[in-house]
Amino acid sequence: MLNAEFNKETFKNSVKENVKMLYRKNLEEASQQEIYQAVCYAVKDVIIDNWLKTQKAMDEQDPKILYYMSMEFLMGRALGNNLINLTAYKQVQEALDEMGLNLNLLEDQERDPALGNGGLGRLAACFLDSLATLGYPAYGCGIRYKYGMFKQQIRDGYQVEVPDNWLKHGYPFELKRPEYAKEVKFGGYVAQEYDETTGRVNFVQKDYQSVNAIPYDMPIVGYDNDVVNTLTIWDAEAIQDFSLDSFDKGDYHKAVEQENLAKTIVEVLYPNDNHYEGKELRLKQQYFFISASVQRAVAKYKKHHDDIIKLYEKVTFQLNDTHPTVAVPELMRILMDVEGLGWDEAWEITTKTCAYTNHTIMAEALEKWPVDLFSRLLPRIYQIVEEINRRFLIQVREQYPGDEEKVRQMAVIYDGQVHMARLAIVGGYSVNGVAKLHTEILKKQTLKDFYEMTPEKFNNKTNGITQRRFLLHGNPLLADWVTEYAGNGWITDLPKIKKIAELADDTQAQKEFMEIKHKNKVRLAKYIKEHNGIDVDPNSIFDVQVKRLHEYKRQFMNILHIMYLYDRLKKNPDMPFYPRTFIFGAKASAGYERAKAIIKLINSVGDVVNNDPTIKGKIKVVFIEDYRVSNAELIFAAADVSEQISTASKEASGTGNMKFMLNGALTLGTMDGANVEIVEEVGKENAFIFGLSADQVIEYENNYTYDPMSYFIHDQDIHNVVMDLISGRYSNGDTMMFRDLYDSLLTPKNAPRPDMYFTLADFKSYAAAQERVEDKYRNTSAWARSAILNTAHSGKFTSDRTIQQYVDDIWHLDKITVRK
Ligand code: GPV
């Protein structure tokens, strides 16, 4: 362990040596970026030894291994996190101090590896942290996108997307492993060849194009346990160098094509969150990393075992949403075409190896690939999917004779499309939702027919987050405060944090807690001043909504409410009003016009409100540019109010809600996703709950009985605030600028229903909940009490708990031990 062996002088020397080796400079000459790199290599040095030891332990102990398959891993910065998990953060900080260097500034040199969109990708990152910390043998498998999530700039209030060239300075922690390259084939056709020796018909892909998948390994450091797991992300290279060689052979054209295929395939992360876009390149990405990962997993298994039949005893694949679902037919292909098994054997192994996590019930996110595209790109895989479907439908018809509706609802191939969720359910042994409410909706509505047929596959795994990044690293002041009273057990056993509930009524403790919150608000205010040029008052209520921009998450309702408050203040300057800072952070998918209009609206309202001297700074609206993991850590630590206001039933779980709670913010939210469980833990008197229930929303949707126009007509407040979208008040007199947002509530052009997300229905109850927030905040002691209780009752929401439940109910892994 670095901690035990940590020697300041050795470390300092190592940093100096690295600067010399890497840049031929001494410390005084080196830039912050260069020193950051040098520090990383010094840290990597320590990690490598434990990494080797973990590998060796795995080779010796031959455990069952989890492969967490995900198109996204939103890791966030590695340097600080690695130091935290090596329990060396404070010592390194001191060592650097002595060299006249500041660790925080060096950490700021690191680009966030942003290989993910939002919750789904960040969940994968939290899971890797917990797996390593609990000592479970696991690999993350993903894609080494050349460009990750775009950088967001706000120009004139509009979002502008800038490419994220995160590899520009190189990434110090990664390790290229060309010796494990795998070939991945696309296109062509499938020939059937009779094999004399075996008497079998072989299916052989011909005339294909292929790329080389090259793995890069990233270390995943467990907390204080010497375990270092691996995240493997795949890069694509052309199979043969585009050379005169192939020109001579006459396949110049093909060489160029393969070169292009390799270049484009890992070029960029699709910036869609909770939304499916049927692009061919996306399917190529999916098959690319899955084929490479499955090949590698099988090869690794075969190094120690010759009975491929028992693969599932040592290997399990968790599919992070449907994006990796081609793992099902790909494993079938390898087992049959490469390993020579028959269908039934291969199917038994596959369906004991694959498991699927569902992350949404929203129809627009469900992947359905057109058969022509799918079969052209993956001809052999498509054949296998057809056969899976054929056999499955025989079962369905046997169980439900004459019920063709069941076939329509369940067929893997239907209406010319491959339904990936159906494939994942049929081809796996487990289907899980990500919060209790979400899993119930899956069972009762979205996946009802599958639940009826195979109830034993369905289970819930409520999401979680890692307290190591989101408290220990992100909020050191509160972390130290908790540790002082409750010990440091919470770092690996979050429920232990409950001990601080004893302090909830202690006036001195309340004061300390609020002082820490205040310092964190000062830290964020400084960030805001630097980045937005806006002065915000750390004594105001910090009311925060940070997450991807989506209509169902209802940032729109939040900003409408701010418009309503502003209007009231203007008409009523002396009304009681506790100063508030409304903070937003959100990226909109590049092609999501309405989401972008909401960003513009937030910024436009901010411009008006922030610059109106008559309201005396009582309301500030801040849009934090380029919301990402690194600034999220600052934001959670500084929040008083956590806005979790999705239309009930739409947010599968949410995980930001948990990060706020851990940092002592009070939830202002609907009974949606994991909010339900948060309230269950902390008590509804320590949160602000409002709005329609999931059942009410679903009932409205099923019966088409919701009428937003009646709210508009009969409620004067709603009428006024909606009219302000087209009054020009926030757009320098331009009455068209927010016309589409106005229309979306009452008379949408391209939507099945007006106000699809029940904004007007929930508006008044949201406003009333906001008044309760204000009332409570006036009573500092009552607020502090609730805030402490939020932190104290956040124990359930550690991803350590989530992972242990996956292990117990789904994966059945054993821990590995690495020499202490
Ligand atoms: I599907 N989620 C996401 O971030 N991107 C997606 O494409 C899909 C789901 C999210 C859900 O929206 C959250 O409610 C959930 O907490 C998160 O996945 C992790 O499960």
Residues whose N, C-alpha, C, O or C-beta is under 5 A from the ligand:
A	BS01	GPV	G118 G119 L120 L123 N272 D273 N274 H275 H359 T360 A365 V434 E651 A652 S653 G654 T655
